[in-house]
Amino acid sequence: MGLKVSLVVSDLAGGGVVRAFLLGQVLKKLNYEVEVVGFNFGKELYAIPPTSMSVFSLPGSKYPELFKQIPLILKKIDGDIIYAVKPKPTSFGVALIKRLFKHRPLILDMDDWELSWYGGDEWKYEFSLKNLYRDIFKKDGLLKYADHPLYIKWTEKLVFQADAITIDTEFLKNRFGGIYLPNGKDTEMFDPHKYNPTISKERYHLSEYRILMFPGAPRPHKGVEDVLMALEKLNQPDLRLVIVGGSPYDDYDDKLMQQWGRWIIKLPRCSVETMPEVLAAADIVVVPQRDSLAARAQFPLKLTDGMAMAKPVLTTKVGDIPEILGGTGYLVEPNSPDQIAQQIEYIFHNLSAANEKGKQARERCITYYSVDSMSAVLSNLIASLQLK
């Protein structure tokens, strides 16, 4: 085994851990020893780690208790290279502290614009003695929380302190600079030839349905409601939307079930090794992003899920999505259930052509969005750091 990389994650109960596990897969392919290190501000890990991935998780808390826990995390960040995932105080902030004492190369990865969740540049903290007292000293004061947007805003101003930055969208590149490192996929693991769709449908009790699959955690900006409205409009009893994993953040899944439960089948979350078998059961993979600031800054991981498995991908014209697909999927306008409904009908009426387009999507994924293509980028980046 070669040098060690410490991947520092802001919250192992948050979505950033999926990107961390992907980066870990790429680094292990390059023969680095990898350990994922981070706080866990929830009840469990957001995603099941790959079986070969070492993960150190420390329960997170609010300030000021968190200050006592930071030294414990710092001790675990012992890699020859520090790779912070997201410009947050509990990842990049902690990594900067570590570099003060151990002069190790520090890379920052950004797969979201974190402030976009709060309104972007429009967000401002109203400084006043009253607000500061309330937010610092009250029991549930907002500034006791590690991911308060004020702290994120401060941390984003420090991104230039990283020795290198990796990003996954043009939006982030234009805003922060950095090296483009897309959300790729292990196309050897995600290989449709290794799985039988009929057997997968039987295993997950989906045989009687035509399956649209959303292999992720629904959130309002991800547009799952638009697909459900499209299914309501089509009103065809053999159509179902399969949601894999669900959202760990709140009760959004329950709200979807209450309104559109007749169209939804929920499957439990699964490991990355199991996901290809689940995806094999899909007839169409849907990635219906809505046009929001957060969505424009993202590279949806679910795109390469569908592409790698040679599935017809139905998605929206948001952010980098049209460029990522490069004509190998089906695009509609965002927030357009009627267009989604039309495309669902079109795909099923022309399924042979749609599956052929899925094969083209897989070839594109292998060329541009595979773990191998990510490895080449990251290998060159790390080599340049070690030469300094």
N, C-alpha and C positions, 0 to 999 in steps of 0.2 A: 504494500500500500504506500502511496506517495505522501505528500504533504496533507495536512488537515485543514479543512474549512469549517468555521463555525458560522452557521446560518442563524442569525438572530431575528426572531419573530416577535412582533409587538404584542400579539394575543393569539395563543394557540387555539382559542375558541372562536376565532374570527376567520374570515375568508382568505386572508393573506397567507394562511398556512398552506393552502393548496398550491400557490405559486412557489412557496418555500420547498415543498416536497418535489415539485417539478425541477427546480434548480438543483436540489439534492441529487435527483436522478441523473441530471446532466453532469454534475461534478463527479459522481461515482463512475460514470462512463469514462471520464477523463482520468480515472484512477486516483482520485483524491479520497481521503477519509473524510466523512461528513458527519457532523452532529448538528441537529436542529435544537436550538436553545430558546426558551421564551417563557413569559408569564402566561398563565391561563386565567382569564377573567370570567370564565363561564364554568359550567359543570363538567364538560367533557371536551375532547378535541373536536374541532370543527369537521375534520376529515380524518379518515383512518390512514395512518402512514403506510408507505410501502414496507413490506416485511423486513427488508434489509436496512431500513433507515433508523438510526439511533436518535431518540428524542428525549430531551430533558425538559420537564415541565415543572414550573413553580407556581403555586397558587398566587394570583395577583390580588391586590387590594387597593384601596383608595389612599391618597396622600392624607396624613404624613406617614402612615404605616408602610407605604410602598418604599419610602427612603431606606427603611431597614432591610428590605428584601433585595434592593439593587446590588449590594455587595455579594450576595449569594449567587446572583446571575453572573456578575463580573468574574467570579472564580471559575464558572463553567465555560466561559468564552476563552478557550485555550487554543484555538486554531492558529495555524501559520498565516491564514488569511481570514479576515472578518468580513462577512457578507450580511449586511443589514437589509431586512425586507420591510419596506415602507419607511418614509421619513417621519417616524413618530418617536416621541420621547422614550418609550419602552423598547424600541429597537435601535434606530439610528442614534438617538440620544445616548443610550447605554453604550453603544459601540464606540461613539466618540470619546466617552469617558475611558473606556478600555484602551483606546489608542493613545491616550495621554500617558499611560503608564507602560504600555507594551507597544512599541513602535512597529505594528503590523499593518500591512496594506489593508485598507478599508474600502469595500465596494458597497454602494447603495443601490438597491433595486426598487423601482417604482412601477407598480402595475395599475395604479389608480391616481387620480388627483384627489387627495384626501379632503381638501377643503370643498370639493364639489358637493359633498354631502350636506354642506351647510350654506350653500349659496355662492361659493367661490369667492371672488374678490369683493363681492358686495358685503360679505360678513365682517362685522366689526364688534369688538367687545366694548361695551359702554362703561368706561372707567369712571368710577366715583367711589368715595369712601364707603358709602352705603352698600354699593354692589360688591365691592371687594370684601367688606366684612361679612356680608351674607354668603358669598360664594366660597370664602375660605374657612369661616369659623362655624357656620351652621352645620347641623348634623349631615344633611344631604347637600351641602354646598357644591355647586357645579365645578368649581376649581379644585375640588378634591379628586376628580376623576382624571385618570392619566391621559385619556384621549380627548380632553376638552379642546375645541377648535383653537382656542388661544394658544395652547401649547403646540399644536400642530403648525399653526402659522409661524411661531417662533422657530420651530425645528426646520420648516421648509426654507427659512432664510439661511440655514447652515448647510444646505446640500452641496455647496461648492467646496466644503471641507472634505468631502469624500475624494479618495484617490481616483475613483471611476464611478460612473453611474450607468446602470442598465435600465432601459425602459422598453415598453411593449406597444406603444402607439405613437403615431405622428403628433398627436395632441401633446403628449408628454415631452416628446423630443423638441417641439417648438417652444415649449414653456421652460424646460429645464436642461435641454441638451442631453448628452449621453449617447450610449451605444444601443442600437436597436437589437433587442433580444426577445423575439415573439414568444407567445404561449404555445410552445410546440407539443408534440405528443410522441410517445414511444411507439413508432409505427410498426415495430416488430411485435410488440405486445398487442397493440390495437390493429390486428390483421384479420380482416373478415374471412379469409380463407381458413382460419383456425376454428371457426364457430359455425354452427348450423342454426339459422334463424328459426326453423321449425322446432328444433329441440329447445332453444332458448324460450320461445313462446310457451311451449308446454311446461317448462320448468317454472316459469313465473306466472302461470295460469292466465296467459294472454291469448291463447289460441283462437278464441272466437271473435277477436277484435282486429280491426285495422288500427295500428298503433302510431300515434304521434308521441314523441318522447322528448321530455325536457330533463336532461340529466344533471340537474343542479338544484340550487336553493332559490325558490321563487322570492322575488322582492318586487315592489311596485314598478321600478324602472325596467325590469326585465320583460315586461309585457305579457306574462302568462295569461292575464285576464283577457287580452285581445284574442288569444287562441281559444279560450273558453267561450267568449262571445261568438267567435266564428263557428264553433261546434254547435252552439245553441241555434245559430242561424241555419246551419246545414240540417240539423236535427236528424241525423242518420244514426240509428241505434247501435251500429257496429263500430263506430268511431270512439276512441278513447285517448285522453291525454295521460300519459304515464309520467309521473314526477318521481325522480329518483333522489332519495335523501331528504328532501324538504328543507325548510328554513329553521335554523337553530336560534334565530334572533328574537322572534316574537310569535304572536298567534296568527300571522298572516296566512299560513297554510289552513288554519281552521276557518278563517273567513272565506277562503276560496272554496273549501268543502261545503260550507253552509249555503253558498249561493249556487255553486256549479258542481256539487258532489256527484251528480249522475254521470258526468263526463270524465271524472278523475279516477285514476288508479294510482295509489301511492305505494312505492317500493321503498324498503329501508335503505339507508345509506350503505355503501359497500366500499371495499378497498379498491385501489386503482387496478389491482390485478384482476378483480372480478368484473369491473365495469365493462370491458369489451364483450363479455358474455351477455350482460344485460342489454347493451346497445344492439347486439345482434338481433334482438327481438323487435327493434323499431322498424317501422316502414318509412317514417320520415322523422328526422331530428329537427325540432323547432327551436329557433333562437330569436324570439320576437322583441328585441330591444326597443324600448320607447326612446324618443328623442329628448334626452335630458342631458344636462351637463355631465353628470356622473357616467352615463352610458357612452357619451362621445369620447371620454377619456379612457375607456376600457377596451381590452381585447378579450371578448368572451371566450373562456376556456371551452365552452360547449361546442363552439364552431369546429375546433380541431378534433373533438370527440367524433362528431358526425363525419367530417372529412376523412379521417383516418380509417373509419369503418366503412367507407364507400357508400354512405347513406345519402339519399336526397336531403339536402339541407334547405329549410325554409326559414328565411331571416329577413331583416329589415335594413333599409339604407341609412345606417347610423354610423358615424365615426369611420373607422378603417374597414368595416365589414365588407363593403363592395370590393375593395382592393385585396383583402385577404382571400375572398372566394375566387376572384379573378374570372368570373363568368361560369363557375362550376356549380352554382347553386341557384336558388330561386329567391329573388328579392322583391319585397313590397315596401310601400311607404310605411313609416312607423305610425303607431296608433290607428291602424286601419284593419279592424276585424273583417270588413267586407272583402278587402283584397286578400286577406289570409284565407278566408273561406273559398274564394275563387281559385286560389293556387292549390289548396288542398284537393279540390275536385279535379283540377287540371292534372296534378301529379298522379292521382290514382287512376285517372282515365288514360294516362300515358306513362304507365309505370315502368315499362321496359326502357323508354328513353330517359326517364328520371333515374333509374338505376345505372344506366350508362353514364349519365352526368355525375352520379356518385362515384363511379370508378375514376373519372377525371379529377374529381375533388381529392381522392386519395393520392393520386399521382402528384397533384400540386402540393398536398400536405407533406409527402415524402421529400419533395424537392426543397420546399421553403419553410416548413413548419414541423420538422421532425426533431427528435432529440439529437440526431446526428448533426443537423444544420445548426442547432443551438450550441452543440459541443464545439464546433469549429469557431464560432464567434467568441465563446467564453474562453477557449484555449488561447486564442490570440490576445484577448484582453488581459488575462492573468499573466501571460508571458511578458507583456509590455510592462506590467507592474513590477515583476520580479527583476526586470532589467534596470529599474531605477536605482 
